[in-house]
Amino acid sequence: MSEARPIARWCAAALLVAADGRYLMQLRDNKPSILLPDHWALFGGTVDAGETAEAAVRRELVEELEFTARDISFFTELLIELPFAPPRTDRMSFFAVPITAADMAAMRQHEGADRRLFAAEALAGMPRVAPWDLAVVLMHARRAQLFTTQRR
């Protein structure tokens, strides 16, 4: 096992969940200068110095979609060691944000090539999805089965 590396980047992302359980994803721009170009991903971005992860995800939703989240709840956080040369460790904070049809109709996307609602299983079948975002979407969609309290 490798020695723990310092956190290179801290990101916050929103699980934008529609009433029917589908997730609103963005198709990242097809630019070779960005991480995972032309991949489906959650909306979000880097946590700025002095900012909380929740404040960052709220800011990113306004910047990217002109959407002000009402309800937001922490879901999970991952530390991911990315196999770059040299390797890099990123911290990823994920928040569940319920959205309505009216919210989606009012959104104006300023980043990314497209957006679409996906059922978790349909997203898992897509050829290009940010792997950590997919893992968290699946965790959230299956949370009742995965995270039940065990009684002995």
Beta strands, then each sheet from edge to edge (+ up, - down):
strand 1: 7-18
strand 2: 23-27
strand 3: 40-41
strand 4: 43-46
strand 5: 73-82
strand 6: 88-99
strand 7: 114-118
sheet 1: 3+ 2- 1+ 4-
sheet 2: 3+ 2- 1+ 6+ 5-
sheet 3: 3+ 2- 7+
end
